[in-house]
Amino acid sequence: MSTVSAPILSQQTISEPILSISGLRGIVGQQLRPEDVSRYVMTACSVWGKGPIVLSRDSRRSGAIFRHAVLAALTACGREVIEIGIAPTPTVGIVIRRLGAAGGVQISGSHNPPEENGIKLLDQQGKMLPPDAAKIVRERYFAGFHGYPQRVLSSGNCTYFAMAALWHLRAVEEVVAKDQIQQRKFRVVLDSNGGAGGPLGIRLLESLGCQVIGVGTLPDGNFRHPPEPLPENLAEVASFVAQCRADLGFCQDPDADRLVIIDSSGQCLSEEHTLSICLDHVLQSRKGPVVINCATSMMNEWIAARHGVECIRVPVGEANVVAGMLHHHAVFGGEGNGGPIDPRIGWIRDSFLGMALVLEAMAIHGVSVRELTTRFPPCVMKKLKLPLPPGSLERVFTHLTATFPTAQVDKSDGLRLSWSDRWLLCRPSNTEPILRIIAEARSPEVLEELCQQAQAAAQQALAGRES
């Protein structure tokens, strides 16, 4: 009888998971393993207050593995677990708040490639763990904190809760004029790409009187195109929208907190347009401050000014946006990656909210989704990245600031240089030794000149030359 030895993974093969303000993530089996997830969740138990924890996951196939790891960690710490199965991330937030839970765990790789997965932690308000709490969890995790109680008298129990999707559906229906949308009988393509958003997406659109043509709406984790809903990944879906003669198409990411829109001609709108359309529509009836991150389009500043309200920018990250919204008592907010946030629904980016608001805007004004965007000034955005050797960041920032002496300088998140008609953001990556550069201007020519100047200045700084 022959035997086969199991392969031994070298230290070079296994590396640490990526831990940021957004949670824990990594390549399954290499950076992210069940033991990493268990220790991370046990660490989170040390910052949550008393009470049950809501558990959910997106449709990634590796999610079933990590579900067992999370469930074991929570029950070992004596926590009662309320499980809602495969569900969108914004749904988890709604359930936490309504049940009065202490927090939540969403097993999700978000928009990352299929071989990756991750853990998102939520607090008792149903929002992503705030920056201060996320920092504590991170520090304790890397310090080797386990959180396992010394004396385990009894483990926690797990119960299944079946009303999650209905609660989310009703919450969205309550903030829009459902009857007006129903009268238009929109023909809509919904691309959930095998993610968690399909069943609720179909249910919501049908309740709004839409004829729904589903693409990848079974939450099986079978991604038919790259999971991040960017225009460059949606060519086939966009063509399908035109072939179907649909009024528009909606595209979600795997955990359904981001939304990209396709118009009736089969052209993708920028992911930035999702937030802008929703914001412009909401501010027509509800006035108050709005909060966006420092990498989101200046279209939103223009929209806020037109409605006579303040637009506040905060560092990148959903948790930072929500913290800003709470601090400024904002009526709306979000990120330019297709993630609107409405306090009436919850404190998480929500693609279902986005779909309902876009349809309501179209119904009330009697226009197409493309016509909604013609109200905004033309803006073009570009993203670059450069190698960033250790210890060179401040030199690059100093060089860039000197290159653009007329710019307004903001160092709350990297270096942001802005003018009335353009802006430039430079941030170090949290996961790679690179510098990310994002720029926006009113014309392609101005944008290209801005990017070329920024790239040249950064490269000069890295080379140690004087400008």
SULSUL-V533297 format. One record per residue. SS is DSSP state (~ for helix, > for strand, _ for the rest). NEAR is the number of other ideal C-beta (glycine too) atoms within 8 Angstrom. Layout:
SS & NEAR
SS & NEAR
This chain:
_ & 2
_ & 3
_ & 4
_ & 4
_ & 4
_ & 4
_ & 4
_ & 4
_ & 5
_ & 6
_ & 4
_ & 4
_ & 7
_ & 9
_ & 6
_ & 6
_ & 10
> & 10
> & 10
> & 8
_ & 10
_ & 10
> & 13
> & 12
> & 15
> & 15
> & 8
> & 11
_ & 5
_ & 9
_ & 11
> & 16
_ & 8
~ & 9
~ & 7
~ & 12
~ & 16
~ & 12
~ & 13
~ & 14
~ & 14
~ & 14
~ & 14
~ & 14
~ & 12
_ & 10
_ & 9
_ & 11
_ & 6
_ & 3
_ & 11
_ & 10
> & 15
> & 18
> & 16
> & 16
> & 16
_ & 18
_ & 13
_ & 13
_ & 6
_ & 8
~ & 15
~ & 8
~ & 9
~ & 15
~ & 11
~ & 9
~ & 13
~ & 15
~ & 12
~ & 9
~ & 14
~ & 15
~ & 13
~ & 12
_ & 12
_ & 10
_ & 11
_ & 10
> & 15
> & 15
> & 12
> & 14
> & 8
> & 9
_ & 13
_ & 15
~ & 17
~ & 17
~ & 15
~ & 18
~ & 15
~ & 15
~ & 17
~ & 15
~ & 10
~ & 7
~ & 10
_ & 6
_ & 13
_ & 10
> & 16
> & 15
> & 16
> & 13
> & 17
_ & 16
_ & 14
_ & 12
_ & 9
_ & 9
_ & 7
_ & 8
_ & 5
> & 12
> & 13
> & 14
> & 15
> & 13
> & 13
> & 16
_ & 12
_ & 11
_ & 7
_ & 15
_ & 13
> & 16
_ & 14
_ & 11
~ & 10
~ & 6
~ & 10
~ & 14
~ & 9
~ & 9
~ & 15
~ & 10
~ & 8
~ & 11
~ & 11
~ & 7
_ & 6
_ & 4
_ & 9
_ & 7
_ & 12
_ & 8
_ & 8
_ & 3
_ & 4
_ & 8
_ & 4
_ & 5
_ & 7
_ & 12
_ & 7
> & 11
> & 8
> & 8
_ & 11
_ & 5
_ & 6
~ & 15
~ & 11
~ & 7
~ & 12
~ & 14
~ & 13
~ & 8
~ & 12
~ & 14
~ & 12
_ & 7
_ & 11
_ & 12
_ & 8
~ & 9
~ & 6
~ & 10
~ & 16
~ & 9
~ & 8
~ & 10
_ & 8
_ & 14
> & 10
> & 15
> & 16
> & 16
> & 13
_ & 16
_ & 15
_ & 14
_ & 18
_ & 16
_ & 15
~ & 15
~ & 9
~ & 15
~ & 17
~ & 12
~ & 10
~ & 14
~ & 13
~ & 9
~ & 9
_ & 14
_ & 10
_ & 12
> & 7
> & 10
> & 10
> & 10
> & 12
_ & 13
_ & 11
_ & 7
_ & 14
_ & 6
_ & 13
_ & 7
_ & 12
_ & 8
_ & 9
_ & 7
_ & 14
_ & 8
_ & 16
_ & 9
~ & 10
~ & 5
~ & 9
_ & 15
~ & 7
~ & 8
~ & 14
~ & 14
~ & 9
~ & 12
~ & 15
~ & 11
~ & 7
_ & 9
_ & 6
_ & 12
_ & 9
> & 16
> & 14
> & 18
> & 12
> & 16
_ & 15
_ & 19
_ & 13
_ & 18
_ & 13
_ & 15
> & 14
> & 15
> & 15
> & 16
> & 13
_ & 12
_ & 6
_ & 11
_ & 8
> & 10
_ & 14
_ & 8
_ & 13
~ & 12
~ & 12
~ & 17
~ & 17
~ & 14
~ & 15
~ & 17
~ & 15
~ & 14
~ & 13
~ & 12
_ & 15
_ & 6
_ & 4
_ & 7
_ & 7
_ & 9
_ & 11
> & 16
> & 13
> & 15
> & 14
_ & 12
_ & 9
_ & 12
_ & 12
_ & 8
~ & 12
~ & 15
~ & 8
~ & 10
~ & 14
~ & 13
~ & 8
~ & 6
_ & 10
_ & 5
_ & 11
_ & 7
> & 13
> & 11
> & 10
> & 13
_ & 8
_ & 9
_ & 10
~ & 12
~ & 14
~ & 14
~ & 16
~ & 15
~ & 11
~ & 13
~ & 14
~ & 9
~ & 6
~ & 10
_ & 8
_ & 14
_ & 12
> & 15
> & 12
> & 14
> & 14
_ & 14
_ & 6
_ & 15
> & 17
> & 16
> & 16
_ & 13
_ & 10
_ & 6
_ & 11
_ & 14
_ & 12
_ & 16
_ & 14
_ & 15
~ & 19
~ & 16
~ & 14
~ & 15
~ & 13
~ & 15
~ & 16
~ & 17
~ & 15
~ & 13
~ & 13
~ & 16
~ & 13
~ & 9
~ & 8
_ & 5
_ & 6
_ & 10
~ & 14
~ & 11
~ & 8
~ & 15
~ & 11
_ & 6
_ & 5
_ & 12
_ & 6
_ & 6
_ & 12
> & 10
> & 11
> & 10
> & 8
> & 11
> & 8
> & 11
> & 7
_ & 12
_ & 7
_ & 4
_ & 4
_ & 10
~ & 9
~ & 6
~ & 10
~ & 14
~ & 12
~ & 9
~ & 13
~ & 16
~ & 12
~ & 8
~ & 10
_ & 10
_ & 6
_ & 4
_ & 10
> & 6
> & 8
> & 11
_ & 8
_ & 7
_ & 13
_ & 9
> & 12
> & 15
> & 14
> & 9
_ & 9
_ & 2
_ & 6
> & 12
> & 10
> & 15
> & 15
> & 14
> & 12
> & 9
_ & 11
_ & 5
_ & 5
_ & 4
_ & 7
> & 10
> & 14
> & 12
> & 15
> & 12
> & 16
> & 12
> & 12
_ & 9
_ & 8
~ & 7
~ & 6
~ & 11
~ & 15
~ & 9
~ & 8
~ & 12
~ & 12
~ & 8
~ & 10
~ & 15
~ & 11
~ & 8
~ & 12
~ & 15
~ & 9
~ & 11
~ & 14
~ & 13
~ & 6
_ & 5
_ & 6
_ & 3
_ & 7
